[in-house]
């Protein structure tokens, strides 16, 4: 096969036109890379670079070992909102789901958390991991850290409700966001295994510190959102 498309930029334009011409719906699967090479008459390496470029533009995304897909509608996420992921997703006409992967009491952990929770003391904390999905597509992985002094046996009460709901119903506390950090990252193998993406995929890391009514940080969330899945909107 001759390579009639010589540059990645031209291949990207041709690929994007092919997607538009075929009216691919959000969430639908693209043909295999071999089939696209044949359709566009382009070499595999050139096509791969064009695919990666469209991924950077959030037009398509990869599922590990399953191929390339059209990006679904983005989730509008306000990290300062008191609404749960469930409520926010349903308000946007999406079908949310989530699951917990682990819950444990930790004695060995990041010293940053010891400073935030205990002023540097190495007291035990709770760690919870899990994932969230929209329309059966996993969009974020989270690690949550809880100060047991304000929520004894927190991990023993985790069920189907959100962690925020658990704070309110079991411990009679309302926690609100006190600190936010956003960072672009490339996710590693362990997180990709839970999200179904290829190692090194782009993501947005969100770190949230939640404080109780006395302003004491009692809950820290570390979230990894798939790059193409979310827009962050904060109302000031």
C-alpha positions as CSV (number, residue, x, y, z in Angstrom):
1,X,0.0,0.0,0.0
2,X,1.4,3.4,-0.9
3,X,1.3,6.2,1.7
4,X,-0.5,9.0,0.0
5,X,-0.9,11.0,3.2
6,X,2.6,12.2,4.2
7,X,2.2,14.2,7.3
8,X,0.4,13.7,10.6
9,X,-1.4,17.0,10.2
10,X,-2.9,16.0,6.9
11,X,-3.7,12.5,8.3
12,X,-5.5,14.1,11.2
13,X,-7.6,16.3,8.9
14,X,-8.5,13.3,6.8
15,X,-9.4,11.2,9.8
16,X,-11.5,13.9,11.3
17,X,-13.3,14.3,8.0
18,X,-13.9,10.5,7.8
19,X,-15.5,10.6,11.3
20,X,-17.7,13.5,10.3
21,X,-18.7,11.9,7.0
22,X,-19.6,8.7,8.7
23,X,-21.6,10.5,11.4
24,X,-20.2,8.5,14.3
25,X,-22.3,8.9,17.5
26,X,-20.8,9.8,20.9
27,X,-19.5,6.6,22.5
28,X,-19.5,4.6,19.3
29,X,-16.4,2.5,18.3
30,X,-14.1,3.4,15.4
31,X,-13.0,0.7,13.0
32,X,-9.7,-1.0,13.7
33,X,-6.5,0.8,13.0
34,X,-5.8,-1.6,10.1
35,X,-9.2,-0.7,8.6
36,X,-8.6,3.0,9.0
37,X,-5.2,2.7,7.4
38,X,-6.9,1.1,4.4
39,X,-9.7,3.6,4.3
40,X,-7.3,6.6,4.4
41,X,-4.4,5.0,2.5
42,X,-2.0,5.9,5.2
43,X,0.8,4.1,7.1
44,X,0.1,2.7,10.6
45,X,2.6,5.0,12.4
46,X,1.1,8.1,10.7
47,X,-2.4,7.0,11.6
48,X,-1.4,6.4,15.2
49,X,0.0,9.9,15.6
50,X,-3.2,11.3,14.0
51,X,-5.3,9.3,16.5
52,X,-3.3,10.5,19.4
53,X,-3.7,14.1,18.2
54,X,-7.5,13.7,18.1
55,X,-7.3,12.2,21.6
56,X,-5.5,15.3,22.8
57,X,-8.3,17.3,21.3
58,X,-10.8,15.1,23.3
59,X,-12.6,14.0,20.1
60,X,-11.8,10.3,20.6
61,X,-10.4,8.2,23.4
62,X,-8.9,4.7,23.9
63,X,-10.1,1.7,25.9
64,X,-7.2,-0.6,26.6
65,X,-7.2,-3.6,24.2
66,X,-10.7,-2.5,22.9
67,X,-9.8,0.2,20.5
68,X,-10.8,3.8,19.8
69,X,-14.1,5.4,20.6
70,X,-15.9,8.6,20.1
71,X,-15.9,10.8,23.2
72,X,-19.3,11.0,25.0
73,X,-20.8,14.2,26.2
74,X,-18.6,15.8,28.9
75,X,-19.7,15.8,32.5
76,X,-20.0,19.3,34.0
77,X,-18.3,19.0,37.3
78,X,-18.2,21.7,40.0
79,X,-15.8,20.4,42.7
80,X,-17.1,23.0,45.2
81,X,-20.7,21.9,44.9
82,X,-22.3,20.2,47.8
83,X,-24.2,18.0,45.4
84,X,-23.1,14.4,45.2
85,X,-21.8,12.8,41.9
86,X,-25.1,10.9,41.8
87,X,-27.3,14.1,42.0
88,X,-25.1,16.1,39.6
89,X,-25.1,13.3,37.0
90,X,-28.8,12.8,37.1
91,X,-29.4,16.5,36.8
92,X,-27.4,16.4,33.5
93,X,-29.5,13.5,32.2
94,X,-26.7,10.9,32.7
95,X,-26.8,7.5,34.3
96,X,-24.3,7.4,37.2
97,X,-22.8,4.4,38.9
98,X,-19.9,3.8,41.2
99,X,-18.1,1.1,43.1
100,X,-15.7,0.8,46.0
101,X,-12.5,-1.2,45.4
102,X,-10.9,-1.2,48.9
103,X,-11.2,0.1,52.4
104,X,-8.5,-0.2,55.0
105,X,-6.9,1.4,58.1
106,X,-3.4,2.7,57.2
107,X,-0.4,3.4,59.4
108,X,2.1,4.0,56.6
109,X,1.0,6.8,54.3
110,X,2.0,10.1,52.7
111,X,3.4,12.4,55.4
112,X,1.4,15.3,53.9
113,X,-1.7,13.7,55.2
114,X,-0.2,13.4,58.6
115,X,0.5,17.1,58.6
116,X,-3.0,18.0,57.4
117,X,-4.9,15.6,59.8
118,X,-2.7,15.4,62.9
119,X,-0.1,18.2,62.7
120,X,2.6,15.7,61.7
121,X,1.8,12.8,64.0
122,X,1.6,9.4,62.4
123,X,-1.8,8.3,63.6
124,X,-3.8,5.7,61.7
125,X,-6.1,7.0,58.9
126,X,-8.8,5.3,56.7
127,X,-8.2,4.8,53.0
128,X,-11.0,4.1,50.5
129,X,-10.6,3.5,46.8
130,X,-13.2,3.3,44.1
131,X,-14.5,4.4,40.7
132,X,-17.3,6.4,39.1
133,X,-19.0,5.8,35.8
134,X,-21.4,7.7,33.5
135,X,-23.7,5.7,31.2
136,X,-21.6,2.5,32.0
137,X,-18.3,4.2,31.1
138,X,-15.8,4.6,33.9
139,X,-14.7,8.2,34.0
140,X,-12.8,8.6,37.3
141,X,-10.8,6.7,40.0
142,X,-10.5,8.0,43.5
143,X,-8.5,7.5,46.7
144,X,-10.2,9.0,49.8
145,X,-8.5,9.5,53.2
146,X,-10.5,10.0,56.4
147,X,-9.5,11.2,59.8
148,X,-10.8,8.5,62.2
149,X,-10.9,11.0,65.2
150,X,-14.0,12.6,63.6
151,X,-15.5,9.4,62.1
152,X,-14.8,6.3,64.2
153,X,-15.3,3.1,62.2
154,X,-16.2,5.1,59.0
155,X,-15.1,2.3,56.7
156,X,-17.4,-0.2,58.5
157,X,-20.5,1.8,57.5
158,X,-19.8,2.2,53.8
159,X,-22.7,1.0,51.7
160,X,-24.5,2.2,48.6
161,X,-24.7,5.8,49.7
162,X,-22.0,8.4,48.8
163,X,-19.3,9.2,51.3
164,X,-20.7,12.7,51.7
165,X,-24.1,11.2,52.6
166,X,-22.4,8.9,55.1
167,X,-20.9,12.0,56.9
168,X,-24.3,13.5,57.2
169,X,-26.4,10.5,58.2
170,X,-24.0,8.5,60.4
171,X,-21.8,11.2,61.9
172,X,-24.1,14.2,61.8
173,X,-21.4,16.4,60.1
174,X,-21.6,18.5,56.9
175,X,-18.2,18.6,55.2
176,X,-17.4,21.2,52.6
177,X,-14.5,21.8,50.2
178,X,-11.7,23.9,51.7
179,X,-8.9,23.4,49.2
180,X,-8.7,22.4,45.5
181,X,-5.7,21.5,43.3
182,X,-5.9,20.6,39.6
183,X,-3.0,18.9,37.8
184,X,-2.6,17.3,34.4
185,X,-1.1,13.8,34.7
186,X,-0.5,10.6,32.8
187,X,-2.0,7.7,34.6
188,X,-0.1,4.6,35.5
189,X,-0.9,0.9,35.0
190,X,-2.7,0.4,38.3
191,X,-5.2,3.2,37.8
192,X,-5.6,2.4,34.1
193,X,-6.5,-1.2,35.0
194,X,-9.6,0.2,36.9
195,X,-10.5,2.8,34.3
196,X,-10.0,0.5,31.3
197,X,-7.6,3.0,29.6
198,X,-4.1,2.5,28.2
199,X,-1.2,3.2,30.5
200,X,0.0,6.8,30.0
201,X,-3.4,8.1,29.1
202,X,-4.0,11.8,29.9
203,X,-6.0,12.6,33.0
204,X,-6.8,15.5,35.3
205,X,-5.9,14.9,39.0
206,X,-8.1,16.7,41.4
207,X,-7.1,17.0,45.1
208,X,-9.9,18.1,47.4
209,X,-9.6,18.8,51.2
210,X,-13.0,18.8,52.9
211,X,-13.5,20.4,56.3
212,X,-16.1,20.1,59.0
213,X,-18.2,23.0,60.4
214,X,-15.2,24.0,62.6
215,X,-12.9,24.3,59.6
216,X,-10.9,21.2,60.4
217,X,-9.9,19.1,57.4
218,X,-11.3,15.6,58.0
219,X,-11.6,14.2,54.5
220,X,-9.2,14.3,51.5
221,X,-10.1,13.1,48.0
222,X,-7.6,12.3,45.3
223,X,-9.5,11.9,42.0
224,X,-8.1,10.9,38.5
225,X,-10.6,12.0,35.8
226,X,-10.3,10.8,32.2
227,X,-9.1,13.8,30.2
228,X,-11.9,13.6,27.6
229,X,-14.8,13.0,30.1
230,X,-15.1,16.2,32.1
231,X,-15.3,20.0,32.1
232,X,-14.6,21.7,35.4
233,X,-16.9,24.7,36.2
234,X,-16.6,26.6,39.4
235,X,-19.2,29.3,40.2
236,X,-17.7,32.2,42.1
